[in-house]
Amino acid sequence: MSYLALKHLHMSFAVLSGSFFLIRGLWMLAGSARLQQRWVKIAPHIVDTLLLASAIGLAAWSRQYPFVAPWLTAKVLALVAYIVLGTIALKRGRTPQVRLAAFIAALACFFYIVAVAVTKNPLVIA
């Protein structure tokens, strides 16, 4: 597999991951029972695992690593925030208001990660 193919695979997994999170968040806000379906609980984990594996492959291939390349460091730190906020939004938030705030903040983290990936700049300046 070429670097370019791996990059496109990674971007596809990122789109799928963000889409799954958005849909699950909207279902959470609507109180939908769809969140309890087996595939809804499993598919995002598979996509996110493939997203992470492709990210590791890209980092190794390009020899750009978190805590060495500032933009990758920013992406990793934002990813940790995204995961924590996503967990609060979809599972651990005790009130609807907390879940909504965490959902919005998680989406902001996701878009920040995408912006950093596009600009290769942690300050998201093109």
N, CA, C and O atoms as CSV, one atom per row, in Angstrom:
chain,resi,resn,atom,element,x,y,z
A,1,MET,N,N,0.855,-1.181,0.000
A,1,MET,CA,C,0.000,0.000,0.000
A,1,MET,C,C,0.896,1.238,0.000
A,1,MET,O,O,1.901,1.284,0.710
A,2,SER,N,N,0.536,2.215,-0.783
A,2,SER,CA,C,1.314,3.444,-0.854
A,2,SER,C,C,0.920,4.397,0.268
A,2,SER,O,O,-0.124,4.247,0.903
A,3,TYR,N,N,1.779,5.370,0.491
A,3,TYR,CA,C,1.510,6.385,1.510
A,3,TYR,C,C,0.213,7.113,1.187
A,3,TYR,O,O,-0.607,7.350,2.074
A,4,LEU,N,N,0.026,7.469,-0.087
A,4,LEU,CA,C,-1.168,8.196,-0.496
A,4,LEU,C,C,-2.437,7.377,-0.264
A,4,LEU,O,O,-3.456,7.911,0.177
A,5,ALA,N,N,-2.371,6.087,-0.560
A,5,ALA,CA,C,-3.530,5.213,-0.327
A,5,ALA,C,C,-3.842,5.122,1.159
A,5,ALA,O,O,-5.008,5.154,1.556
A,6,LEU,N,N,-2.799,5.008,1.986
A,6,LEU,CA,C,-2.989,4.947,3.441
A,6,LEU,C,C,-3.578,6.254,3.959
A,6,LEU,O,O,-4.438,6.249,4.840
A,7,LYS,N,N,-3.115,7.368,3.411
A,7,LYS,CA,C,-3.645,8.676,3.812
A,7,LYS,C,C,-5.130,8.780,3.472
A,7,LYS,O,O,-5.916,9.265,4.286
A,8,HIS,N,N,-5.521,8.333,2.282
A,8,HIS,CA,C,-6.929,8.379,1.890
A,8,HIS,C,C,-7.777,7.430,2.731
A,8,HIS,O,O,-8.925,7.738,3.053
A,9,LEU,N,N,-7.217,6.286,3.084
A,9,LEU,CA,C,-7.911,5.360,3.970
A,9,LEU,C,C,-8.128,6.008,5.337
A,9,LEU,O,O,-9.215,5.926,5.908
A,10,HIS,N,N,-7.089,6.647,5.850
A,10,HIS,CA,C,-7.177,7.338,7.142
A,10,HIS,C,C,-8.249,8.434,7.098
A,10,HIS,O,O,-9.051,8.559,8.023
A,11,MET,N,N,-8.257,9.217,6.032
A,11,MET,CA,C,-9.260,10.276,5.909
A,11,MET,C,C,-10.673,9.690,5.826
A,11,MET,O,O,-11.614,10.259,6.379
A,12,SER,N,N,-10.818,8.565,5.143
A,12,SER,CA,C,-12.135,7.916,5.055
A,12,SER,C,C,-12.599,7.439,6.420
A,12,SER,O,O,-13.765,7.606,6.779
A,13,PHE,N,N,-11.687,6.844,7.182
A,13,PHE,CA,C,-12.041,6.401,8.527
A,13,PHE,C,C,-12.381,7.592,9.419
A,13,PHE,O,O,-13.260,7.490,10.275
A,14,ALA,N,N,-11.698,8.715,9.228
A,14,ALA,CA,C,-11.993,9.919,10.015
A,14,ALA,C,C,-13.404,10.419,9.712
A,14,ALA,O,O,-14.141,10.794,10.624
A,15,VAL,N,N,-13.779,10.425,8.434
A,15,VAL,CA,C,-15.133,10.838,8.058
A,15,VAL,C,C,-16.165,9.888,8.663
A,15,VAL,O,O,-17.171,10.330,9.218
A,16,LEU,N,N,-15.917,8.591,8.554
A,16,LEU,CA,C,-16.841,7.602,9.146
A,16,LEU,C,C,-16.942,7.772,10.657
A,16,LEU,O,O,-18.038,7.745,11.215
A,17,SER,N,N,-15.807,7.945,11.313
A,17,SER,CA,C,-15.796,8.096,12.761
A,17,SER,C,C,-16.587,9.328,13.193
A,17,SER,O,O,-17.421,9.255,14.095
A,18,GLY,N,N,-16.319,10.456,12.543
A,18,GLY,CA,C,-17.049,11.680,12.871
A,18,GLY,C,C,-18.533,11.553,12.579
A,18,GLY,O,O,-19.365,12.051,13.338
A,19,SER,N,N,-18.865,10.892,11.490
A,19,SER,CA,C,-20.274,10.695,11.126
A,19,SER,C,C,-20.988,9.822,12.147
A,19,SER,O,O,-22.104,10.128,12.565
A,20,PHE,N,N,-20.336,8.731,12.546
A,20,PHE,CA,C,-20.926,7.866,13.575
A,20,PHE,C,C,-21.151,8.646,14.866
A,20,PHE,O,O,-22.198,8.519,15.500
A,21,PHE,N,N,-20.159,9.457,15.254
A,21,PHE,CA,C,-20.303,10.220,16.496
A,21,PHE,C,C,-21.449,11.218,16.380
A,21,PHE,O,O,-22.246,11.352,17.309
A,22,LEU,N,N,-21.541,11.919,15.255
A,22,LEU,CA,C,-22.615,12.889,15.056
A,22,LEU,C,C,-23.985,12.210,15.127
A,22,LEU,O,O,-24.890,12.696,15.805
A,23,ILE,N,N,-24.127,11.104,14.436
A,23,ILE,CA,C,-25.412,10.393,14.437
A,23,ILE,C,C,-25.755,9.896,15.837
A,23,ILE,O,O,-26.883,10.061,16.302
A,24,ARG,N,N,-24.778,9.286,16.507
A,24,ARG,CA,C,-25.042,8.791,17.861
A,24,ARG,C,C,-25.375,9.933,18.810
A,24,ARG,O,O,-26.225,9.780,19.687
A,25,GLY,N,N,-24.715,11.075,18.645
A,25,GLY,CA,C,-25.008,12.234,19.478
A,25,GLY,C,C,-26.407,12.770,19.243
A,25,GLY,O,O,-27.108,13.137,20.185
A,26,LEU,N,N,-26.809,12.813,17.981
A,26,LEU,CA,C,-28.169,13.269,17.672
A,26,LEU,C,C,-29.199,12.284,18.220
A,26,LEU,O,O,-30.239,12.696,18.732
A,27,TRP,N,N,-28.919,10.998,18.117
A,27,TRP,CA,C,-29.829,9.999,18.694
A,27,TRP,C,C,-29.890,10.133,20.216
A,27,TRP,O,O,-30.955,9.978,20.814
A,28,MET,N,N,-28.750,10.420,20.835
A,28,MET,CA,C,-28.723,10.614,22.284
A,28,MET,C,C,-29.597,11.804,22.662
A,28,MET,O,O,-30.384,11.720,23.604
A,29,LEU,N,N,-29.466,12.902,21.940
A,29,LEU,CA,C,-30.264,14.091,22.240
A,29,LEU,C,C,-31.751,13.840,22.050
A,29,LEU,O,O,-32.578,14.410,22.761
A,30,ALA,N,N,-32.091,12.988,21.089
A,30,ALA,CA,C,-33.492,12.661,20.814
A,30,ALA,C,C,-34.019,11.553,21.721
A,30,ALA,O,O,-35.213,11.254,21.698
A,31,GLY,N,N,-33.146,10.943,22.518
A,31,GLY,CA,C,-33.566,9.841,23.384
A,31,GLY,C,C,-33.912,8.585,22.604
A,31,GLY,O,O,-34.772,7.813,23.028
A,32,SER,N,N,-33.270,8.370,21.492
A,32,SER,CA,C,-33.584,7.243,20.610
A,32,SER,C,C,-33.085,5.915,21.179
A,32,SER,O,O,-31.994,5.821,21.741
A,33,ALA,N,N,-33.917,4.904,21.013
A,33,ALA,CA,C,-33.537,3.546,21.413
A,33,ALA,C,C,-32.521,2.943,20.447
A,33,ALA,O,O,-31.949,1.890,20.728
A,34,ARG,N,N,-32.296,3.593,19.326
A,34,ARG,CA,C,-31.312,3.093,18.348
A,34,ARG,C,C,-29.914,2.971,18.949
A,34,ARG,O,O,-29.108,2.156,18.499
A,35,LEU,N,N,-29.632,3.775,19.958
A,35,LEU,CA,C,-28.310,3.716,20.605
A,35,LEU,C,C,-28.039,2.363,21.239
A,35,LEU,O,O,-26.884,2.010,21.482
A,36,GLN,N,N,-29.078,1.613,21.505
A,36,GLN,CA,C,-28.922,0.313,22.164
A,36,GLN,C,C,-28.750,-0.838,21.178
A,36,GLN,O,O,-28.531,-1.977,21.593
A,37,GLN,N,N,-28.847,-0.559,19.886
A,37,GLN,CA,C,-28.674,-1.616,18.896
A,37,GLN,C,C,-27.219,-2.092,18.904
A,37,GLN,O,O,-26.288,-1.306,19.080
A,38,ARG,N,N,-27.057,-3.380,18.711
A,38,ARG,CA,C,-25.722,-3.996,18.785
A,38,ARG,C,C,-24.728,-3.371,17.798
A,38,ARG,O,O,-23.597,-3.060,18.171
A,39,TRP,N,N,-25.145,-3.188,16.553
A,39,TRP,CA,C,-24.220,-2.655,15.551
A,39,TRP,C,C,-23.784,-1.236,15.891
A,39,TRP,O,O,-22.662,-0.839,15.578
A,40,VAL,N,N,-24.668,-0.467,16.533
A,40,VAL,CA,C,-24.347,0.905,16.907
A,40,VAL,C,C,-23.269,0.930,17.994
A,40,VAL,O,O,-22.476,1.868,18.073
A,41,LYS,N,N,-23.253,-0.089,18.809
A,41,LYS,CA,C,-22.245,-0.174,19.869
A,41,LYS,C,C,-20.915,-0.728,19.366
A,41,LYS,O,O,-19.867,-0.440,19.945
A,42,ILE,N,N,-20.946,-1.516,18.298
A,42,ILE,CA,C,-19.735,-2.186,17.818
A,42,ILE,C,C,-19.053,-1.434,16.668
A,42,ILE,O,O,-17.838,-1.243,16.691
A,43,ALA,N,N,-19.813,-1.015,15.682
A,43,ALA,CA,C,-19.234,-0.419,14.466
A,43,ALA,C,C,-18.295,0.764,14.739
A,43,ALA,O,O,-17.216,0.820,14.150
A,44,PRO,N,N,-18.667,1.707,15.609
A,44,PRO,CA,C,-17.745,2.824,15.843
A,44,PRO,C,C,-16.388,2.387,16.409
A,44,PRO,O,O,-15.364,2.993,16.098
A,45,HIS,N,N,-16.379,1.353,17.227
A,45,HIS,CA,C,-15.114,0.869,17.788
A,45,HIS,C,C,-14.236,0.260,16.699
A,45,HIS,O,O,-13.016,0.423,16.716
A,46,ILE,N,N,-14.850,-0.431,15.768
A,46,ILE,CA,C,-14.089,-1.013,14.649
A,46,ILE,C,C,-13.503,0.107,13.788
A,46,ILE,O,O,-12.320,0.080,13.446
A,47,VAL,N,N,-14.324,1.079,13.444
A,47,VAL,CA,C,-13.862,2.206,12.620
A,47,VAL,C,C,-12.752,2.972,13.343
A,47,VAL,O,O,-11.734,3.312,12.742
A,48,ASP,N,N,-12.953,3.240,14.633
A,48,ASP,CA,C,-11.948,4.000,15.386
A,48,ASP,C,C,-10.633,3.240,15.529
A,48,ASP,O,O,-9.561,3.845,15.539
A,49,THR,N,N,-10.713,1.924,15.639
A,49,THR,CA,C,-9.498,1.110,15.696
A,49,THR,C,C,-8.743,1.191,14.374
A,49,THR,O,O,-7.520,1.324,14.358
A,50,LEU,N,N,-9.475,1.110,13.269
A,50,LEU,CA,C,-8.852,1.224,11.947
A,50,LEU,C,C,-8.308,2.637,11.720
A,50,LEU,O,O,-7.263,2.806,11.090
A,51,LEU,N,N,-9.007,3.642,12.226
A,51,LEU,CA,C,-8.534,5.020,12.136
A,51,LEU,C,C,-7.215,5.183,12.883
A,51,LEU,O,O,-6.277,5.788,12.364
A,52,LEU,N,N,-7.140,4.652,14.085
A,52,LEU,CA,C,-5.911,4.738,14.878
A,52,LEU,C,C,-4.775,3.956,14.227
A,52,LEU,O,O,-3.641,4.432,14.183
A,53,ALA,N,N,-5.069,2.763,13.722
A,53,ALA,CA,C,-4.034,1.959,13.061
A,53,ALA,C,C,-3.489,2.681,11.829
A,53,ALA,O,O,-2.283,2.672,11.586
A,54,SER,N,N,-4.370,3.300,11.059
A,54,SER,CA,C,-3.903,4.036,9.880
A,54,SER,C,C,-3.106,5.275,10.292
A,54,SER,O,O,-2.163,5.657,9.600
A,55,ALA,N,N,-3.470,5.899,11.398
A,55,ALA,CA,C,-2.724,7.060,11.894
A,55,ALA,C,C,-1.312,6.652,12.312
A,55,ALA,O,O,-0.342,7.352,12.020
A,56,ILE,N,N,-1.210,5.535,12.986
A,56,ILE,CA,C,0.107,5.033,13.405
A,56,ILE,C,C,0.941,4.698,12.172
A,56,ILE,O,O,2.132,5.003,12.118
A,57,GLY,N,N,0.309,4.069,11.186
A,57,GLY,CA,C,1.008,3.757,9.942
A,57,GLY,C,C,1.507,5.003,9.234
A,57,GLY,O,O,2.635,5.028,8.740
A,58,LEU,N,N,0.680,6.037,9.178
A,58,LEU,CA,C,1.087,7.292,8.539
A,58,LEU,C,C,2.237,7.956,9.296
A,58,LEU,O,O,3.173,8.467,8.681
A,59,ALA,N,N,2.167,7.949,10.613
A,59,ALA,CA,C,3.230,8.551,11.416
A,59,ALA,C,C,4.557,7.823,11.189
A,59,ALA,O,O,5.603,8.451,11.029
A,60,ALA,N,N,4.497,6.512,11.179
A,60,ALA,CA,C,5.714,5.727,10.971
A,60,ALA,C,C,6.263,5.940,9.558
A,60,ALA,O,O,7.467,6.115,9.371
A,61,TRP,N,N,5.373,5.924,8.574
A,61,TRP,CA,C,5.796,6.058,7.188
A,61,TRP,C,C,6.430,7.429,6.929
A,61,TRP,O,O,7.443,7.542,6.240
A,62,SER,N,N,5.810,8.461,7.496
A,62,SER,CA,C,6.294,9.823,7.252
A,62,SER,C,C,7.393,10.244,8.226
A,62,SER,O,O,8.020,11.289,8.054
A,63,ARG,N,N,7.617,9.422,9.247
A,63,ARG,CA,C,8.601,9.722,10.297
A,63,ARG,C,C,8.308,11.044,10.987
A,63,ARG,O,O,9.213,11.796,11.348
A,64,GLN,N,N,7.016,11.307,11.161
A,64,GLN,CA,C,6.554,12.461,11.936
A,64,GLN,C,C,5.781,11.898,13.120
A,64,GLN,O,O,4.812,11.159,12.949
A,65,TYR,N,N,6.221,12.255,14.317
A,65,TYR,CA,C,5.672,11.625,15.511
A,65,TYR,C,C,5.128,12.669,16.480
A,65,TYR,O,O,5.625,13.794,16.539
A,66,PRO,N,N,4.091,12.282,17.247
A,66,PRO,CA,C,3.617,13.172,18.307
A,66,PRO,C,C,4.758,13.459,19.285
A,66,PRO,O,O,5.630,12.620,19.509
A,67,PHE,N,N,4.733,14.632,19.845
A,67,PHE,CA,C,5.730,15.124,20.796
A,67,PHE,C,C,7.063,15.409,20.116
A,67,PHE,O,O,8.042,15.745,20.783
A,68,VAL,N,N,7.106,15.277,18.783
A,68,VAL,CA,C,8.236,15.725,17.975
A,68,VAL,C,C,7.701,16.762,16.978
A,68,VAL,O,O,8.242,17.861,16.862
A,69,ALA,N,N,6.641,16.398,16.268
A,69,ALA,CA,C,5.971,17.314,15.336
A,69,ALA,C,C,4.833,18.007,16.099
A,69,ALA,O,O,3.894,17.338,16.531
A,70,PRO,N,N,4.902,19.324,16.271
A,70,PRO,CA,C,3.883,20.026,17.067
A,70,PRO,C,C,2.449,19.805,16.596
A,70,PRO,O,O,1.539,19.696,17.417
A,71,TRP,N,N,2.239,19.737,15.279
A,71,TRP,CA,C,0.873,19.552,14.790
A,71,TRP,C,C,0.331,18.176,15.157
A,71,TRP,O,O,-0.860,18.038,15.433
A,72,LEU,N,N,1.183,17.159,15.164
A,72,LEU,CA,C,0.721,15.822,15.576
A,72,LEU,C,C,0.470,15.775,17.080
A,72,LEU,O,O,-0.453,15.101,17.537
A,73,THR,N,N,1.280,16.479,17.837
A,73,THR,CA,C,1.059,16.575,19.281
A,73,THR,C,C,-0.303,17.195,19.548
A,73,THR,O,O,-1.060,16.708,20.387
A,74,ALA,N,N,-0.612,18.273,18.833
A,74,ALA,CA,C,-1.913,18.928,18.997
A,74,ALA,C,C,-3.056,17.980,18.658
A,74,ALA,O,O,-4.071,17.949,19.354
A,75,LYS,N,N,-2.888,17.198,17.577
A,75,LYS,CA,C,-3.937,16.245,17.203
A,75,LYS,C,C,-4.141,15.181,18.276
A,75,LYS,O,O,-5.278,14.837,18.599
A,76,VAL,N,N,-3.053,14.660,18.827
A,76,VAL,CA,C,-3.161,13.613,19.854
A,76,VAL,C,C,-3.824,14.166,21.108
A,76,VAL,O,O,-4.699,13.518,21.682
A,77,LEU,N,N,-3.417,15.357,21.541
A,77,LEU,CA,C,-4.027,15.956,22.736
A,77,LEU,C,C,-5.505,16.263,22.508
A,77,LEU,O,O,-6.333,16.058,23.396
A,78,ALA,N,N,-5.828,16.755,21.316
A,78,ALA,CA,C,-7.231,17.016,20.993
A,78,ALA,C,C,-8.019,15.707,20.903
A,78,ALA,O,O,-9.199,15.665,21.253
A,79,LEU,N,N,-7.372,14.649,20.438
A,79,LEU,CA,C,-8.023,13.339,20.373
A,79,LEU,C,C,-8.381,12.841,21.773
A,79,LEU,O,O,-9.470,12.307,21.982
A,80,VAL,N,N,-7.481,13.014,22.717
A,80,VAL,CA,C,-7.764,12.610,24.106
A,80,VAL,C,C,-8.963,13.403,24.637
A,80,VAL,O,O,-9.860,12.834,25.258
A,81,ALA,N,N,-8.975,14.705,24.394
A,81,ALA,CA,C,-10.107,15.530,24.826
A,81,ALA,C,C,-11.397,15.077,24.143
A,81,ALA,O,O,-12.448,15.001,24.779
A,82,TYR,N,N,-11.313,14.779,22.856
A,82,TYR,CA,C,-12.473,14.313,22.086
A,82,TYR,C,C,-13.036,13.018,22.677
A,82,TYR,O,O,-14.250,12.869,22.817
A,83,ILE,N,N,-12.164,12.104,23.015
A,83,ILE,CA,C,-12.603,10.822,23.581
A,83,ILE,C,C,-13.281,11.036,24.931
A,83,ILE,O,O,-14.354,10.489,25.184
A,84,VAL,N,N,-12.661,11.824,25.788
A,84,VAL,CA,C,-13.237,12.089,27.117
A,84,VAL,C,C,-14.592,12.781,26.970
A,84,VAL,O,O,-15.574,12.367,27.585
A,85,LEU,N,N,-14.641,13.820,26.166
A,85,LEU,CA,C,-15.906,14.549,25.971
A,85,LEU,C,C,-16.962,13.671,25.295
A,85,LEU,O,O,-18.140,13.746,25.645
A,86,GLY,N,N,-16.557,12.849,24.343
A,86,GLY,CA,C,-17.497,11.949,23.681
A,86,GLY,C,C,-18.089,10.935,24.647
A,86,GLY,O,O,-19.272,10.605,24.568
A,87,THR,N,N,-17.262,10.446,25.555
A,87,THR,CA,C,-17.751,9.500,26.565
A,87,THR,C,C,-18.760,10.177,27.494
A,87,THR,O,O,-19.770,9.580,27.865
A,88,ILE,N,N,-18.482,11.409,27.860
A,88,ILE,CA,C,-19.428,12.151,28.700
A,88,ILE,C,C,-20.721,12.394,27.925
A,88,ILE,O,O,-21.813,12.243,28.472
A,89,ALA,N,N,-20.598,12.766,26.666
A,89,ALA,CA,C,-21.781,13.062,25.849
A,89,ALA,C,C,-22.670,11.841,25.642
A,89,ALA,O,O,-23.894,11.942,25.726
A,90,LEU,N,N,-22.061,10.690,25.373
A,90,LEU,CA,C,-22.860,9.524,25.001
A,90,LEU,C,C,-23.169,8.567,26.150
A,90,LEU,O,O,-24.110,7.779,26.060
A,91,LYS,N,N,-22.391,8.627,27.225
A,91,LYS,CA,C,-22.589,7.629,28.279
A,91,LYS,C,C,-22.617,8.204,29.683
A,91,LYS,O,O,-23.526,7.901,30.456
A,92,ARG,N,N,-21.649,9.018,30.022
A,92,ARG,CA,C,-21.414,9.350,31.415
A,92,ARG,C,C,-22.018,10.668,31.891
A,92,ARG,O,O,-22.026,10.947,33.090
A,93,GLY,N,N,-22.523,11.479,30.965
A,93,GLY,CA,C,-23.138,12.744,31.371
A,93,GLY,C,C,-24.383,12.488,32.201
A,93,GLY,O,O,-25.255,11.711,31.809
A,94,ARG,N,N,-24.460,13.146,33.350
A,94,ARG,CA,C,-25.569,12.851,34.279
A,94,ARG,C,C,-26.861,13.577,33.946
A,94,ARG,O,O,-27.945,13.141,34.333
A,95,THR,N,N,-26.741,14.682,33.230
A,95,THR,CA,C,-27.950,15.425,32.859
A,95,THR,C,C,-27.927,15.677,31.348
A,95,THR,O,O,-26.870,15.627,30.717
A,96,PRO,N,N,-29.098,15.945,30.781
A,96,PRO,CA,C,-29.133,16.271,29.348
A,96,PRO,C,C,-28.284,17.502,29.007
A,96,PRO,O,O,-27.677,17.562,27.938
A,97,GLN,N,N,-28.247,18.472,29.909
A,97,GLN,CA,C,-27.459,19.684,29.662
A,97,GLN,C,C,-25.970,19.366,29.621
A,97,GLN,O,O,-25.248,19.899,28.779
A,98,VAL,N,N,-25.504,18.506,30.520
A,98,VAL,CA,C,-24.093,18.105,30.536
A,98,VAL,C,C,-23.768,17.334,29.262
A,98,VAL,O,O,-22.727,17.552,28.644
A,99,ARG,N,N,-24.651,16.446,28.882
A,99,ARG,CA,C,-24.425,15.667,27.662
A,99,ARG,C,C,-24.389,16.560,26.421
A,99,ARG,O,O,-23.553,16.365,25.539
A,100,LEU,N,N,-25.284,17.527,26.355
A,100,LEU,CA,C,-25.305,18.447,25.218
A,100,LEU,C,C,-24.019,19.273,25.165
A,100,LEU,O,O,-23.418,19.418,24.101
A,101,ALA,N,N,-23.601,19.809,26.295
A,101,ALA,CA,C,-22.379,20.616,26.333
A,101,ALA,C,C,-21.167,19.770,25.925
A,101,ALA,O,O,-20.314,20.231,25.166
A,102,ALA,N,N,-21.093,18.543,26.427
A,102,ALA,CA,C,-19.980,17.661,26.076
A,102,ALA,C,C,-20.024,17.289,24.597
A,102,ALA,O,O,-18.982,17.188,23.950
A,103,PHE,N,N,-21.221,17.086,24.063
A,103,PHE,CA,C,-21.381,16.760,22.649
A,103,PHE,C,C,-20.869,17.907,21.775
A,103,PHE,O,O,-20.116,17.677,20.828
A,104,ILE,N,N,-21.266,19.120,22.084
A,104,ILE,CA,C,-20.828,20.286,21.312
A,104,ILE,C,C,-19.309,20.455,21.431
A,104,ILE,O,O,-18.634,20.721,20.437
A,105,ALA,N,N,-18.779,20.301,22.634
A,105,ALA,CA,C,-17.331,20.437,22.826
A,105,ALA,C,C,-16.569,19.329,22.097
A,105,ALA,O,O,-15.498,19.580,21.543
A,106,ALA,N,N,-17.104,18.113,22.090
A,106,ALA,CA,C,-16.461,17.002,21.375
A,106,ALA,C,C,-16.456,17.271,19.871
A,106,ALA,O,O,-15.460,17.008,19.198
A,107,LEU,N,N,-17.551,17.787,19.349
A,107,LEU,CA,C,-17.594,18.131,17.921
A,107,LEU,C,C,-16.567,19.217,17.601
A,107,LEU,O,O,-15.918,19.173,16.556
A,108,ALA,N,N,-16.423,20.186,18.497
A,108,ALA,CA,C,-15.419,21.238,18.290
A,108,ALA,C,C,-14.020,20.625,18.255
A,108,ALA,O,O,-13.190,21.023,17.438
A,109,CYS,N,N,-13.757,19.665,19.132
A,109,CYS,CA,C,-12.459,18.976,19.133
A,109,CYS,C,C,-12.245,18.229,17.827
A,109,CYS,O,O,-11.158,18.265,17.250
A,110,PHE,N,N,-13.288,17.552,17.365
A,110,PHE,CA,C,-13.178,16.812,16.106
A,110,PHE,C,C,-12.821,17.751,14.955
A,110,PHE,O,O,-11.928,17.455,14.162
A,111,PHE,N,N,-13.514,18.873,14.869
A,111,PHE,CA,C,-13.244,19.813,13.777
A,111,PHE,C,C,-11.863,20.460,13.919
A,111,PHE,O,O,-11.215,20.779,12.922
A,112,TYR,N,N,-11.425,20.650,15.156
A,112,TYR,CA,C,-10.066,21.156,15.377
A,112,TYR,C,C,-9.041,20.143,14.861
A,112,TYR,O,O,-8.075,20.516,14.197
A,113,ILE,N,N,-9.253,18.870,15.167
A,113,ILE,CA,C,-8.345,17.810,14.701
A,113,ILE,C,C,-8.270,17.813,13.173
A,113,ILE,O,O,-7.185,17.718,12.600
A,114,VAL,N,N,-9.412,17.921,12.527
A,114,VAL,CA,C,-9.442,17.953,11.061
A,114,VAL,C,C,-8.712,19.194,10.544
A,114,VAL,O,O,-7.939,19.103,9.591
A,115,ALA,N,N,-8.950,20.339,11.160
A,115,ALA,CA,C,-8.306,21.578,10.722
A,115,ALA,C,C,-6.785,21.502,10.877
A,115,ALA,O,O,-6.041,21.961,10.011
A,116,VAL,N,N,-6.335,20.920,11.985
A,116,VAL,CA,C,-4.891,20.761,12.196
A,116,VAL,C,C,-4.317,19.805,11.150
A,116,VAL,O,O,-3.223,20.034,10.634
A,117,ALA,N,N,-5.038,18.751,10.842
A,117,ALA,CA,C,-4.572,17.795,9.837
A,117,ALA,C,C,-4.427,18.469,8.464
A,117,ALA,O,O,-3.476,18.194,7.731
A,118,VAL,N,N,-5.352,19.330,8.132
A,118,VAL,CA,C,-5.325,19.999,6.832
A,118,VAL,C,C,-4.212,21.045,6.769
A,118,VAL,O,O,-3.504,21.148,5.767
A,119,THR,N,N,-4.062,21.814,7.837
A,119,THR,CA,C,-3.090,22.914,7.820
A,119,THR,C,C,-1.700,22.516,8.306
A,119,THR,O,O,-0.724,23.223,8.055
A,120,LYS,N,N,-1.612,21.372,9.009
A,120,LYS,CA,C,-0.347,20.941,9.634
A,120,LYS,C,C,0.165,22.011,10.596
A,120,LYS,O,O,1.372,22.186,10.767
A,121,ASN,N,N,-0.771,22.721,11.219
A,121,ASN,CA,C,-0.439,23.813,12.123
A,121,ASN,C,C,-1.353,23.728,13.353
A,121,ASN,O,O,-2.575,23.772,13.210
A,122,PRO,N,N,-0.777,23.605,14.561
A,122,PRO,CA,C,-1.620,23.501,15.754
A,122,PRO,C,C,-2.431,24.766,16.039
A,122,PRO,O,O,-3.400,24.726,16.798
A,123,LEU,N,N,-2.037,25.886,15.434
A,123,LEU,CA,C,-2.782,27.125,15.602
A,123,LEU,C,C,-3.863,27.290,14.538
A,123,LEU,O,O,-4.596,28.279,14.538
A,124,VAL,N,N,-3.958,26.321,13.636
A,124,VAL,CA,C,-4.967,26.255,12.573
A,124,VAL,C,C,-4.973,27.535,11.753
A,124,VAL,O,O,-6.019,28.136,11.505
A,125,ILE,N,N,-3.792,27.929,11.345
A,125,ILE,CA,C,-3.650,29.087,10.460
A,125,ILE,C,C,-3.151,28.555,9.121
A,125,ILE,O,O,-2.086,27.941,9.050
A,126,ALA,N,N,-3.901,28.785,8.085
A,126,ALA,CA,C,-3.517,28.269,6.766
A,126,ALA,C,C,-2.315,28.975,6.203
A,126,ALA,O,O,-1.870,28.653,5.101
